[in-house]
Amino acid sequence: MGCGEGRLSRTLRGSGHDVLGVDGSPTLVAAARAAEPAIPVVLADAAALPLGDGVADLAVAFMVLHDVDDLDGVVAEVARVLVPGGRLCAAVVHPLNSAGGFTSRDADSPYVVEGSYFARRRYADAMARDGLEMTFHSCHRPLEDYTGALERSGFVVEALREPVAPPETVRDASNSRWQRMPLFVHLRARLDR
Ligand SMILES: C[S@@+](CC[C@H](N)C(=O)[O-])C[C@H]1O[C@@H](n2cnc3c(N)ncnc32)[C@H](O)[C@@H]1O
């Protein structure tokens, strides 16, 4: 779900999975189709999948659910296309991360949430790496929005992780503040039917 240009789909295929990628961006779908090894990719809104019921045993949404407009609709569609007992693995930006920010780049900088953690809002993150500039448009939602959507579609959460950046990935001292705050939530949920 939200496979983008397909990097994770290719990794999953390399691990022996039979993969179908789905993404709503024509540009990224074209890039995924052009990459090697080729994987089948469909251009679709994850809230309206062109797939039959119960056709998959695993759905993976890596850094996607905080970007979708219709969270409940997407999770309901995932439930529909999964077999009974099928699983959804998802990684999202940690809601505490999208709720606030550090006041400086210092390692011990205070982290401030202005307004309400519970208030849903859209936000945009502009980033540049290796000469490429990208703006990610996302939605801040409290954690309960994710677990609530899973609950309403019949999932039970089997595992939840808050991964911390390992020390070797912290390139300089000014990034070490990110070892004090969660960046991501990783979830594994099982369809309870
Ligand atoms: C942050 S990117 C992650 C891409 C990929 N999973 C990865 O890790 O490289 C989020 C992806 O979700 C897709 N997306 C957002 N909303 C979607 C929707 N409603 N239906 C399908 N894809 C969607 C975007 O086009 C984008 O490719």
The ligand as an SDF file (V2000), in Angstrom:
LIG
                    3D

 27 29  0  0  0  0  0  0  0  0999 V2000
    6.1410    8.7070    2.1010 C   0  0  0  0  0  0  0  0  0  0  0  0
    5.7250    7.8350    0.6460 S   0  0  0  0  0  0  0  0  0  0  0  0
    6.2900    6.1930    1.0540 C   0  0  0  0  0  0  0  0  0  0  0  0
    6.5510    5.3710   -0.1900 C   0  0  0  0  0  0  0  0  0  0  0  0
    7.1050    3.9630    0.0610 C   0  0  0  0  0  0  0  0  0  0  0  0
    6.2770    3.1730    0.9390 N   0  0  0  0  0  0  0  0  0  0  0  0
    8.5180    4.0220    0.5700 C   0  0  0  0  0  0  0  0  0  0  0  0
    8.7440    3.7770    1.7670 O   0  0  0  0  0  0  0  0  0  0  0  0
    9.4200    4.3540   -0.2040 O   0  0  0  0  0  0  0  0  0  0  0  0
    3.9370    7.6940    0.7580 C   0  0  0  0  0  0  0  0  0  0  0  0
    3.3180    7.0520   -0.4750 C   0  0  0  0  0  0  0  0  0  0  0  0
    1.9140    6.8880   -0.2630 O   0  0  0  0  0  0  0  0  0  0  0  0
    1.2420    7.1830   -1.4750 C   0  0  0  0  0  0  0  0  0  0  0  0
   -0.1440    7.5220   -1.1410 N   0  0  0  0  0  0  0  0  0  0  0  0
   -0.5900    8.5310   -0.3550 C   0  0  0  0  0  0  0  0  0  0  0  0
   -1.9310    8.5030   -0.2710 N   0  0  0  0  0  0  0  0  0  0  0  0
   -2.3490    7.4360   -1.0230 C   0  0  0  0  0  0  0  0  0  0  0  0
   -3.6210    6.8750   -1.3280 C   0  0  0  0  0  0  0  0  0  0  0  0
   -4.7600    7.3880   -0.8300 N   0  0  0  0  0  0  0  0  0  0  0  0
   -3.6660    5.7890   -2.1340 N   0  0  0  0  0  0  0  0  0  0  0  0
   -2.5320    5.2370   -2.6270 C   0  0  0  0  0  0  0  0  0  0  0  0
   -1.2910    5.7270   -2.3700 N   0  0  0  0  0  0  0  0  0  0  0  0
   -1.2070    6.8100   -1.5810 C   0  0  0  0  0  0  0  0  0  0  0  0
    2.0560    8.3100   -2.0880 C   0  0  0  0  0  0  0  0  0  0  0  0
    1.8440    8.4390   -3.4800 O   0  0  0  0  0  0  0  0  0  0  0  0
    3.4820    7.8760   -1.7530 C   0  0  0  0  0  0  0  0  0  0  0  0
    4.0370    7.0560   -2.7500 O   0  0  0  0  0  0  0  0  0  0  0  0
  1  2  1  0
  2  3  1  0
  2 10  1  0
  3  4  1  0
  4  5  1  0
  5  6  1  0
  5  7  1  0
  7  8  2  0
  7  9  1  0
 10 11  1  0
 11 12  1  0
 11 26  1  0
 12 13  1  0
 13 14  1  0
 13 24  1  0
 14 15  1  0
 14 23  1  0
 15 16  2  0
 16 17  1  0
 17 18  1  0
 17 23  2  0
 18 19  1  0
 18 20  2  0
 20 21  1  0
 21 22  2  0
 22 23  1  0
 24 25  1  0
 24 26  1  0
 26 27  1  0
M  CHG  2   2   1   9  -1
M  END
$$$$
